[in-house]
Amino acid sequence: MDFLPTLWFIIIAMLWIGYLFLEGFDLGVGMHLLFSAKSENQKRVMLNAIGPVWDGNEVWLITAGGATFAAFPMWYASLFSSLYIPLVLVLLGLIFRAVAIEYRGKGVSTRWLRGWDLALGLGSLVAAFGVGAALALTTTGLPLDANGDRVGGAFAWFSPYAIVGGLAVVGFCLVQAAAFLALKTDGDVRYAARRFVAVALPFALIPLVVWVLAVQVREGTPVTWALVPIAAAAAVFAWFANRAGREGRAFLGLGVFLVAGAASIFAACYPVVLPSTLNHAWDLTVSNASSSSYSLGVMSVVACFGVPLVIAYQAWTYWVFRKRISGAHIPAPHIIEAAVRRA
């Protein structure tokens, strides 16, 4: 296989893993807002925990999509045209989520807050499920013909793999968010999040385990199979660390679980970037779906400068806002009346 297409396959896989790791707890906090918080103060603590970082974390999604478009245009065209409906729903979910975060604090009435909480929670849920479904179908296949076009109706993409992938990302986001809240907050939110991880972790990660094993059984190699016990050990480590009150280690363990599990999926699928469920001769691979060597070369030079800057900026952001927050840090809500010029 050519070096540059393989390199960009690895880069795109890393971008998706980075997105799931960082944006995962953002989306999960949005979902937790619907059922975990018992008071307005707790909700504001949860929102302030992700406030400085949530929009920066979405950069990984934009970069992953842009890199796919530039490096593998056939992959991008076939995937996005086949998944118009779920990807539009993902976009709407992200829009509602972003607007809810910005608008929620502009009012104090119960109806206002409840409406934006619902928009934030459901938007996060839809976005997480849609991204998971899309990634699962990327690794298990779509009904594509020899031209890379989808065969079938608007819901030809809908399959058990799409459901498993959606549930996998939703479950991981919920647990990752709880681990993040336990690490980033103090007081009632911290202890409630720790309890959630202790109870939910063994069950919430099951769909992701099913996804990993399904890909390994079909396409796995000894190397990719070796990553599976690493992921399992990391999940067990995270559970015990959480029980011991070591929130940082629990969060790190979940991160290792994600990286090992997702890496095993992407590595098992290589060199196929989008399988055809109709005929494997029509699979899109890193060779037949990639851009020219010149384009990939220019992209590689740009990435050498751009990627380190993004990572450095985000690392700096997390360092600046590294301290815990609690209900005592949240001021009383207030509304500033708009000034009206009188005649």
NUBATOR-16107 format. One record per atom (N, C-alpha, C, O): x, y, z; residue in one letter. Coordinates in steps of 0.02 Angstrom, whole numbers, plus 50000, padded with zeros to 5 digits. Example, Ala and Ser with C-alpha at 12.3 -4.5 7.8 and 13.67 -1.06 7.14 Angstrom:
REM NUBATOR-16107
506604971650390A506154977550390A506604983550390A507124983450423A506424988850354S506844994750357S506455000250394S506705005750402S
This chain:
REM NUBATOR-16107
500424994050000M500005000050000M500445006350000M500995006350027M500195011749970D500565017949968D500615020850038D500175020050080D501165024250050F501305026950117F500815032550135F500525032350189F500725037450092L500315043250109L499575041450121L499295043850170L499255037450078P498575035450095P498515031850162P498045032950199P499005027550176T498995024050240T499085028950298T498755028350349T499545033650289L499655038750341L499015042550355L498855043750413L498655044550303W498055048550314W497475044350340W497035047050374W497475037950326F496985033550359F497115033450434F496635033750473F497745033050454I497925033050525I497745039750557I497475039950613I497885045250522I497735051950549I496975052750559I496765055350611I496585050650510I495855051250516I495595046950573I495145049050610I495865040950580A495675036750637A495835040150703A495425039950750A496415043250707M496605046750769M496145052750781M495985054250839M495935056150729L495485061850737L494815059550765L494535062850808L494555053950739W493925051450765W493985049150837W493525050250877W494535045950854I494645043750923I494695049850968I494415049951023I495065054950946G495115061150985G494435064450995G494295066951049G494025064350943Y493355067350949Y492935063551000Y492625066551043Y492935056850996L492535052951042L492775053751113L492375053751160L493425054351123F493695055151190F493525061951220F493315062251278F493615067251182L493505074051208L492775076051205L492485078251255L492475075351147E491775077351140E491315072351175E490735073951189E491575066451189G491155061351222G490885063851289G490285063051302G491315066751331F491055068951395F490625075251388F490185076451429F490745079351336D490305085051324D489595082751309D489115085051339D489535078051262L488875075451244L488565071851303L487955072351315L488965068251341G488705064651398G488445069351452G487935067851483G488785074951464V488545079751513V487875082551492V487425083451533V487795083751427G487145086151403G486595081151417G486045083051437G486735074651408M486235069551423M486115068951498M485545068051519M486645069551538H486565069151611H486125074651638H485815073951690H486115080251603L485715085851625L484975083951631L484605086951670L484755078951593L484055076951592L483855072851653L483275072751671L484335069251684F484125064651737F484585064551798F484385062151850F485205067051793S485665066551849S485615072351898S485655071451958S485535078351871A485535084251914A484865084851952A484335083951923A484915086252016K484305086752057K484115093952073K483595095152104K484515098752053S484355105752066S484655110052011S485085107751972S484435116252008E484695120851959E485435122251971E485825123051924E485635122552035N486335123652051N486775118052024N487315119351997N486545111852030Q486935106152005Q486985106351929Q487505104651900Q486445108251897K486465108851824K486975114051801K487335112951753K486995119551837R487465124851818R488185122751832R488645124751796R488285118751884V488955116051897V489175111651839V489745112151815V488725107351815M488875102751760M489025106651696M489495105051660M488635111851683L488745115751623L489395119751627L489745120451577L489555122251685N490175126051693N490785121551689N491335123851673N490705115151703A491265110451698A491495109751626A492085108851613A491025110051578I491205109351507I491215116151471I491405116451413I490995121451505G490935127951473G491555130351436G491485132751380G492155129851465P492735132551430P492995128251373P493415130451333P492755121951367V493075117351320V492615114351268V492855111551218V491955114751276W491515110851233W491565112851160W491575108551116W491605119351145D491635121451075D492305119751044D492345118350984D492845119951083G493495117951057G493515110551041G493865108450994G493165106551080N493165099351068N492825097551001N492995092550970N492355101750979E492015100350916E492475101350856E492315099050800E493045104650866V493525105450812V493745098650785V493895098050725V493775093650828W493995087050806W493495083950756W493705080450710W492855085250766L492365082750719L492435086150651L492425082850599L492505092750652I492575096450589I493215094350553I493215093450492I493755093450591T494385091550561T494345084450532T494625083150478T494015079950568A493955073050542A493565072950477A493755069550430A493005076650474G492625076950412G492995080350356G492985077950299G493345085850372G493735089350320G494305085150295G494445085150235G494645081550339A495205077250318A494965071550274A495295069750226A494385068850290T494105063450248T493935066150179T494075062850129T493635072050176F493465075150112F494075076250069F494065074950009F494615078650100A495215080450061A495645074350044A495905073949989A495705069650092A496155063950081A495825058250045A496145054750005A495175057150058F494825051450028F494145053850002F493625052350032F494135057449946P493505060249922P492975055049905P492385056249915P493185049249881M492695043949866M492375041349930M491775040049933M492775040549982W492525038350047W492025043450073W491475041650095W492205049750071Y491775055150095Y491115055250055Y490575055650084Y491165054849989A490565055449947A490095049649959A489485050649966A490355043549961S489925037749971S489615037550040S489025036050047S490015039150091L489755038950159L489235044350172L488695042850198L489385050450154F488935055950169F488305055750126F487765057550150F488355053650064S487755053150023S487315047350044S486705047550035S487615042150072S487225036350095S486885037750161S486385034550178S487145042550200L486905043750267L486625050750275L486725053950327L486275053150223Y485995059950227Y485555060850289Y485635065650326Y485095056250300I484615057050354I484955057050422I484855061850460I485345051950440P485655052250507P486135057950516P486185060750571P486505059950464L486985065350471L486635072150477L486875076650511L486065072950443V485675079050453V485405079450525V485405084750555V485195073750551L484965073550620L485535075150668L485425078650718L486125072650653V486715074350695V486835081850693V486965084950745V486805084750634L486915091950627L486395095850667L486575100650702L485765093950662L485245097350700L485355096550775L485255101250813L485555090550795G485695089350866G486245093850891G486185096650946G486785094550853L487335098850873L487125106250875L487345110050917L486695108150827I486445115150826I486025116550889I486135121550923I485545112150902F485125113150961F485545113251025F485415117151071F486045108851027R486475108451086R486855114951096R486885117651152R487155117551043A487545123651048A487115129551067A487295133651109A486535130151035V486075135751050V485835135251122V485785140351156V485695129151145A485445128351214A485975130451265A485805133651315A486605128751252I487135130751299I487185138351303I487285141151356I487115141751246E487185149051244E486555152551270E486615157751303E485975149851257Y485345153351273Y485075151651343Y484675155451370Y485285146051370R484985143751432R485035149051488R484555150051525R485595152251493G485695157051547G485385163851535G485475168351576G485015164651480K484705171151465K484015171951496K483695177151486K483805166951534G483155167451568G483165163351631G483605159151640G482685164451675V482675160951739V482015157451752V481935154251804V481535157951708S480895154751720S480965147251713S481395144751676S480545143551748T480565136251747T480445133651676T480785128951654T479985136651641R479825134351573R480415135451526R480575131151485R480745141251533W481325142851491W481885137851503W482155134951455W482055136751565L482605132251582L482455125051561L482885121651534L481845122851574R481665116051557R481685114951481R481895109651458R481465119951443G481475119251370G482185118551343G482315114351300G482635122751368W483325122351343W483695116251370W484135113651336W483515113951430D483805107751455D483605101951409D484015097551393D482975101951388L482745096751343L483105097151276L483295091951248L483185103151250A483545103951186A484265101651192A484525098451147A484585103351247L485285101351258L485345093851266L485785090751236L484915090851307G484965083751319G484805079651258G485175075051240G484245081151224L484055077351165L484535078651107L484685074151069L484765084851100G485255086351048G485885082351057G486165079651009G486125081851119S486725077851134S486595070451120S487025067051092S486015068051139L485845060951127L485825059351053L486115054351031L485485063451014V485435062350942V486115062650908V486275058550866V486515067650928A487185068250898A487615062250914A487955059650870A487615060050976A488025054350996A487795047950960A488215044150935A487145046850957F486895040850925F487045040950850F487255035950822F486945046750818G487065047250746G487795046250728G487945042850679G488255049250767V488965048350753V489165041050763V489535038250722V488905037850815G489055030850826G488795026450770G489145021850748G488185027750747A487905023850692A488315024650628A488445019750593A488525030850614A488925032150553A489595028550556A489815025550507A489935028850613L490585025550620L490515017950617L490935014550588L489975015350647A489875008150644A489765005850572A490035000650552A489375009550534L489255007750464L489885008650422L489985004950373L490315013350441T490945014150406T491385007950413T491755006250367T491335004650469T491754998850482T491424992150466T491774987050461T490764992150458T490424985850443T490114985550373T489984980150347T490004991350342G489784991350272G489114994450259G488674994750302G489054996750197L488434999550170L488284996250103L488744993650071L487654996250081P487484993250016P487704997649958P487305001549931P488344997149937L488625001249885L488714997249821L488884991349823L488605000549764D488724997249700D489434998649677D489845001249714D489584996849615A490264997449588A490485004749583A491085006149583A490005009449580N490165016649576N490215019949645N490345025849649N490105016049698G490105018949765G489455022149784G489415025649834G488925020949745D488265023849759D487855018949802D487915012949795D487455021749847R487025017649889R486485014349848R486185017449805R486355008049862V485815004349830V485245003649881V485375001549938V484635005249862G484075004849908G483795011649924G484015016649898G483295011649968G482945017849986G483325022050036G483905020850051G482955026950063A483265031850108A483495028650173A483935031350207A483205022950191F483385019550254F483755013050242F483755008650284F484085012550184A484475006450170A485065005750218A485325000250227A485265011250247W485825011150295W485635008150362W486065005850399W484985008250378F484765006250445F484854998750454F484574994750416F485234996750503S485404989750515S485554988650588S485624993550626S485594982350610P485794981150680P486464984250698P486564986450754P486934984450650Y487574987550664Y487504994950679Y487854997650722Y487054998350644A486945005450657A486685006450727A486885011150761A486225002150750I485955002750817I486495001450869I486545005050918I486894996150858V487424994550906V487925000250910V488135002150965V488115003050852G488585008550852G488315014650888G488675017950926G487675016250875G487375021950909G487345020950984G487515025551022G487135015051006L487105013751078L487795013551109L487885015551167L488295011351070A488985011051096A489245017951113A489525018951166A489145022651068V489385029451081V488975032851135V489255036451177V488325031851136V487905034751189V488125032051257V488205035951305V488205025451262G488415022551326G489085024951349G489185026551407G489565025251302F490235027651321F490205034951342F490535036851391F489825039051306C489785046151324C489505047151394C489745051351431C489005043251413L488705043951479L489215042251534L489265045851583L489575036751524V490075034851575V490665039651576V490895041551629V490905041551516Q491465046151512Q491285052851543Q491695055951577Q490665055151532A490455061451562A490425061051637A490635065751672A490175055551664A490155054751736A490865054651766A490985057651818A491325051151732A492015051151756A492315058151753A492695060051798A492155061951701F492415068751696F492125073251750F492485077151780F491465072551763L491155076651816L491445074951884L491525079351926L491585068551896A491885066551959A492585069451966A492805070952022A492925070351911L493605073051911L493605080651915L494065083651944L493105083951885K493125091151875K492705095051926K492795101051933K492255091751961T491815095252007T491935092952079T492315088252092T491595096252125D491615094352195D490915094852223D490485098252196D490805091552279G490155091852310G489685086352285G489915080852267G489035087852284D488535082852267D488615080152196D488525074152184D488795084552149V488875082352079V489435077252074V489375072252039V489975078452109R490545073952107R490365066952132R490515061952100R490025066652189Y489875060152219Y489325056452181Y489335050352177Y488855060152154A488345057052112A488645054152048A488455048752027A489115057752018A489445055351958A489845049151972A489855044451932A490185049052029R490575043052047R490115037052056R490295031552035R489545038052087R489075032452096R488825029952028R488735023952018R488695034651983F488455032651917F488965028251881F488785023151852F489605030151883V490125026051851V490135019151882V490185014151845V490095018651948A490125012151981A489565007651960A489655001551952A488975010451950V488385006351933V488335005151858V488184999551836V488455010251818A488295009951746A488865007351703A488735004551650A489485008051724L490045006251681L490004999151652L490084998251592L489864993951693P489854987151665P489314986151611P489394981851568P488784990151614F488234989251567F488284994051507F488134992151451F488485000251520A488495005251467A489015003751414A488925005851357A489545000151431L490064998651383L489934992351342L490314990751296L489404988651358I489264982351322I489184983451247I489474979651209I488784988451223P488724989251150P489394990451115P489494988051060P489844994251147L490494995451116L490904989051113L491264987851065L490844984951165V491184978451165V490904974051109V491284970551075V490244974051100V489934970151046V490194972450978V490344968350935V490234978950969W490484981850905W491204979550893W491374977450838W491624980150944V492324978050936V492374970650918V492734968850872V492004966450954L492054959250942L491764957450873L492024952950840L491234960850852A490944959350786A491444960750730A491504956750683A491804966350735V492314967950684V492894963050689V493164960950637V493104961250749Q493664956750756Q493514949750729Q493934946650697Q492914947450741V492724940750716V492734940650639V492914935650609V492534946250609R492504946550536R493184947950504R493364944750454R493554952550533E494154955150499E494784954950542E495314957150519E494734952550603G495284953350650G495914949450632G495884944350598G496474952050655T497124948850648T497404947950718T497144950750766T497944944050724P498234943250792P498414949850825P498344950550886P498644954650785V498834961150814V498214964850840V498224967450896V497684964950800T497084968550823T496734964950880T496454968050925T496754958250880W496474954550936W496854955951000W496554955851054W497504957350995A497904958751054A497684965151089A497804965951149A497364969751052L497134975951082L496494974951124L496334979151166L496134969551111V495504968351146V495604967351221V495274970651260V496054962851242P496154962151315P496434968451347P496304969751406P496804972451310I497044978851337I496454983451352I496424986551405I495984983751306A495374987751317A494984985151376A494744989051417A494904978651380A494524975651436A494864977151502A494524978951551A495524976451505A495884977851567A495824985151587A495774986751646A495824989651537A495754996751552A495064998351581A495015002451627A494544995051556A493874996151583A493824993651655A493534997051697A494114987851669V494114985251737V494514989851783V494304991251839V495084992151759F495484996851798F495095003151814F495125005651870F494735005851764A494345011951775A493805010751828A493685015151870A493485005051827W492955003651876W493245003351947W492965006351993W493794999751956F494094999252022F494375005952046F494325007652104F494675009751999A494935016352018A494375020952040A494455024752088A493815020552007N493235024652027N492985022552096N492825026852137N492955016152108R492735013852174R493195016152229R492985017252286R493845016852212A494335019052262A494365026652268A494755029252309A493965030152229G493965037452232G494535040752194G494675046552205G494855037052149R495395039752108R495105041952041R495165038351992R494795047752040E494425049851981E494865050751920E494665049151864E495465053451930G495925054451874G496105047851840G496125047451779G496255042851880R496425036351852R495825033051818R495905029551768R495235034151846A494635031351814A494525034451746A494375030951697A494595041051742F494505044551678F495035042151628F494885041051570F495655041451651L496195039051608L496065031851584L496185030251526L495815027651629G495665020751610G495135020351556G495195016351510G494615024551561L494105024651508L494405027151443L494205024751389L494875031851446G495205034151386G495605028651352G495575027951291G495965024751392V496355019151364V495885013951334V496025011051282V495315012751368F494815008151341F494585010251272F494535006251226F494425016751265L494195019251201L494735018751148L494615016351092L495345020951164V495885020951115V496035013851092V496105012651032V496095009151138A496255002251119A495684999051080A495804995651029A495065000151102G494504997151067G494405000050997G494314996350949G494435006750991A494355009950926A494935008250880A494835007250820A495555008050907A496135006350866A496074999250839A496274997950782A495804994750879S495724987850855S495224987550798S495294983450752S494704991850800I494204991950746I494514994650682I494464991550629I494825000550686F495115003650626F495664999250596F495704998550535F496084996350639A496634992250614A496384985850581A496664983550532A495834983050608A495554976950578A495244978450510A495264974250465A494964984450502C494644986150438C495144987850383C495004986850324C495734990350402Y496244992350353Y496404986450306Y496474980850330Y496464987650240P496484994050204P495804996450179P495775001250140P495264993250200V494604995150177V494365001050219V494385000850281V494135006350187V493875012150222V493115012150224V492815015150268V492795008850176L492065008250176L491875001950138L491905001750076L491684996650174P491514990350141P490834990750106P490394994450127P490774986950052S490124985950019S489824979450042S490144974150039S489214979650066T488884973550088T488604969550029T488364963950039T488634972349969L488384968849910L488914964649876L488784959049853L489524967249873N490064963749839N490724966649865N490844972649858N491144962449893H491774965049921H492244967649867H492724971249882H492114965949805A492514968749751A492384976149743A492774979749712A491834978549771W491654985649766W491844989549829W491644995249837W492224986449874D492444989949934D492864996049916D493244995949867D492805001349955L493245007049948L493845006049995L493765004450054L494445006849968T495055005750006T495475012050007T495315017049975T496025011850045V496465017550048V496785019049980V497025024549969V496785014149936S497085015149870S496595018149820S496745023049787S495995015049814N495535017249761N495085023049783N494695025549742N495115025149846A494695030649869A495085036949886A494795041949906A495745036849877S496165042349901S496265047649848S496155046549788S496495053449871S496685058849825S497365057349795S497675052249810S497595061849752S498245060849720S498815061449771S498725064249825S499385058849754S499965059249799S500165066549812S500385068249867S500095070849761Y500265077849771Y499805081049824Y500045084649868Y499155079749819S498685082649868S498835080149938S498835084049985S498955073649944L499105070950009L499765073650037L499835074650097L500245074849993G500875077650014G500795084650042G501085086350093G500405088850007V500285095650031V499915095450097V500075099250143V499415091150102M499045090450165M499505088350222M499425090650279M499975083950208S500435081650260S500865087250286S500985087650347S501095091650241V501505097350263V501095102050307V501325104250359V500475103450286V500045107850325V499895104750393V499885108150444V499765098150393A499605094750456A500175094950505A500075095150566A500795094850480C501385095050524C501395101450566C501665101450621C501105106850540F501075113150577F500415114050613F500395116450670F499865112150580G499205113450608G499025108950666G498775111450717G499145102450661V498935097850714V499285099350780V498955099550832V499945100350782P500265102150846P499985108550876P499935109050938P499815113450835L499535119650862L498855118350895L498725121050949L498435114350863V497775112850892V497865109150958V497535110751007V498305104150959I498415100351020I498705104751075I498495104251133I499175109151058A499465113551108A498945118451136A498935119751196A498525121051092Y498015125751115Y497525122351162Y497355125051215Y497305116351144Q496825112851187Q497145110851253Q496825111251306Q497775108551251A498115106751312A498175112851358A498085112251419A498325118651330W498365124851369W497695126551400W497655128551458W497165125651361T496485127151386T496315122751446T496075125151497T496445116351440Y496285111751495Y496715113251556Y496485112451613Y497335115451545W497765117151601W497515123351638W497505123551699W497305128351600V497065134551630V496435133251672V496365135951727V495985129151646F495345127751681F495365120851715F494875117151712F495915119251747R496015112651775R495705111751845R495605106051867R495545117151879K495305116651948K494575114251951K494185115251905K494415111252008R493735108952018R493265114852030R493465120152053R492635113752013I492115118652029I491575115252069I491465109252064I491225119152109S490685116552151S490105121452151S490145126752120S489585119652187G489015124052191G489165130752223G488825135652209G489685130852265A489865137152298A490145142252249A490155148252263A490385139852191H490665144452141H490135147352094H490295151752053H489525145052100I489005147152053I488615152852083I488305152052136I488615158852052P488245164552079P487495163652069P487275159552028P487115167452105A486385167252096A486205169652027A486515174252001A485695166551996P485495168851928P485215175851930P484885177851978P485335179551877H485075186351873H484955188051800H485285185351755H484505192451788I484335194751721I484445202351718I484205206151760I484815204451668I484925211551657I484405214051607I484395211951549I483995218651630E483475221351587E483785225651532E484235229551544E483525224751471A483765228751415A483585236151426A483035237851448A484045240351410A483935247551417A483465249851362A483545247951304A482975253851379V482495256451330V482555264051330V482475267251382V482685266751273R482735274051267R482025277051263R481635275351219R481895281251310R481225284351311R481235290951272R481735294451270R480675292451242A480625298651203A480595304651250A480545310351227A
